[in-house]
Amino acid sequence: MHPVHAPFASAVIVAAGSGTRMGPGVDKLFLELAGRPIVAHTWARFDQAPEIADLVMVVRDGMQDEFRKLAAQFGFNKPFTLAIGGKERQDSVWNGLQALPAHREIVAIQDGARPCTSHAVIAACLAAARETGAAVAAQRVTDTIKESDGSTRVGEAGVNRGDDAAPWLCGPQEVGAAVNTLDAGLSRRMEPRAASPTTRKSSFMSLRRHGTLLMKNSDSPLR
C-alpha cells in the first residue's frame, strides 16, 4: 500500500500540438492567461498535486529549451522528462508513455492546453485508476440526443437525459489515469497506430485489459 500522501503516479502532459485551429503564427499553449502561458498553468496543476511524483512533457521537436525555461521561470519543482511528439496525437501520447520511469504503476494523461482541471478531479481519477485499472473524468449528457436516419431527419432511436444508458461527455478538461499501459496492457513493441487510430485518452486506455471507469467530473465545463 502507498501512504496516502506519498506521490505514487506520473503525469504525461501532451503539449506537442501545432494549434492549427487558432490560425497561422498562433501557439495556443503559449497564449498568456493570468500572467503565464496556458501550458504553464496546466503544468502547475500537476506539479502541485501531491499524488504526482514526476512528469513527462511531450513537446514539439525544437521546443525543448522553451519548456526548460518555463520550468525555471515558474519554479516547477518535480522532476520532468521531455519527450518528442509524434505525427498524430496518439503517437504523442505513446511517446510520453514510453518515457515514463520503468517502475511507475499509475499515470495521468492530460492535454497541455487544458489548464482548468482541478486537483479534486486529478486526485479522483488517480484513486479510481488504482482501484479499477483505468478511469477518465466525464459528465453525463443532460440534453436530449436524437439520432438521424442517415439524412437530416430524426430516426427512430434517441437517447433521453436520465436514461441509464445515456452517453457521458469527456469534455475539454478531461483527464485520464491508468495503470501503466506499457506494463499492464500493451506490449512495448506494439505501435500505437497498429493498435488503434484513436486520439482520445479514454479510447487509448480502453485498449488495456481492463475497462475504463467513467468518473463523474465535478468541474465546470470550462476550457
C-alpha positions, -999 to 999 in steps of 0.1 A, spaced: 0 0 0 11 35 -8 10 61 21 -20 84 15 1 115 9 31 99 -8 34 106 -45 27 74 -65 19 85 -101 34 101 -131 18 127 -153 21 128 -191 12 162 -204 7 163 -242 19 197 -254 31 189 -289 2 201 -310 5 228 -337 -27 246 -327 -38 249 -363 -74 259 -353 -60 291 -338 -47 302 -372 -11 306 -385 15 320 -362 -5 314 -330 6 288 -305 -23 285 -280 -1 267 -255 19 300 -251 -10 324 -251 -9 343 -218 -36 337 -192 -34 354 -158 3 363 -162 16 330 -175 13 308 -206 -16 284 -207 7 254 -207 24 267 -176 -9 267 -157 -15 230 -168 20 221 -157 15 238 -124 -17 218 -117 3 186 -118 35 199 -102 14 209 -72 -6 177 -70 7 157 -41 -1 124 -58 23 132 -87 59 122 -83 72 132 -118 61 144 -152 67 138 -188 61 168 -210 55 158 -247 66 187 -269 73 196 -305 109 190 -316 128 222 -313 107 235 -283 127 217 -256 146 248 -245 113 268 -242 99 242 -218 131 241 -198 128 279 -195 92 276 -183 102 252 -156 129 276 -144 108 307 -147 78 294 -127 98 273 -102 83 239 -110 99 215 -85 91 180 -96 114 160 -119 104 161 -155 114 145 -188 109 160 -222 96 136 -249 92 145 -286 57 144 -300 46 122 -329 28 128 -361 -6 124 -346 -20 129 -311 -20 92 -302 17 90 -313 25 118 -289 7 100 -260 26 68 -268 59 86 -268 51 101 -234 42 67 -220 75 53 -233 94 80 -214 78 70 -180 100 57 -153 101 19 -156 88 13 -121 58 37 -123 25 19 -119 0 47 -123 0 75 -150 -23 105 -155 -26 119 -190 -37 155 -198 -38 179 -227 -13 207 -222 -39 233 -234 -64 224 -207 -54 244 -176 -85 244 -155 -87 208 -143 -90 209 -105 -69 189 -81 -100 172 -69 -106 157 -103 -70 148 -108 -70 130 -74 -103 113 -80 -91 99 -114 -59 86 -99 -77 70 -70 -102 54 -94 -73 41 -116 -56 25 -86 -89 8 -77 -102 -3 -111 -72 -1 -136 -83 29 -156 -105 60 -153 -115 91 -172 -133 122 -160 -166 126 -177 -201 142 -172 -234 127 -180 -251 143 -211 -280 163 -198 -295 172 -231 -319 150 -252 -300 135 -281 -317 125 -314 -302 102 -339 -307 109 -376 -318 83 -402 -287 90 -422 -300 122 -437 -314 153 -419 -345 136 -404 -348 122 -369 -345 85 -368 -364 61 -346 -338 58 -319 -329 85 -294 -314 89 -260 -331 109 -234 -315 126 -205 -317 105 -173 -316 72 -192 -293 47 -175 -275 42 -209 -273 79 -217 -239 90 -231 -212 105 -210 -193 136 -222 -155 136 -220 -151 173 -224 -121 196 -228 -110 193 -192 -109 155 -194 -80 139 -175 -74 102 -177 -55 79 -154 -45 43 -158 -22 15 -146 10 19 -167 -2 7 -201 32 -3 -212 34 -28 -184 -2 -39 -179 -20 -38 -212 1 -33 -243 35 -46 -254 64 -21 -255 69 -33 -291 34 -25 -302 30 6 -323 0 28 -313 -12 32 -349 -13 -6 -352 -33 -8 -321 -59 18 -329 -63 51 -348 -76 67 -316 -68 102 -304 -88 103 -271 -71 94 -238 -102 73 -228 -101 54 -261 -64 48 -258 -68 35 -223 -96 12 -233 -70 -9 -253 -59 -22 -219 -71 -54 -205 -94 -36 -181 -124 -14 -189 -122 23 -183 -143 37 -154 -163 69 -161 -155 91 -132 -180 119 -126 -163 152 -133 -173 178 -107 -155 207 -126 -174 232 -146 -171 226 -184 -146 254 -189 -117 254 -213 
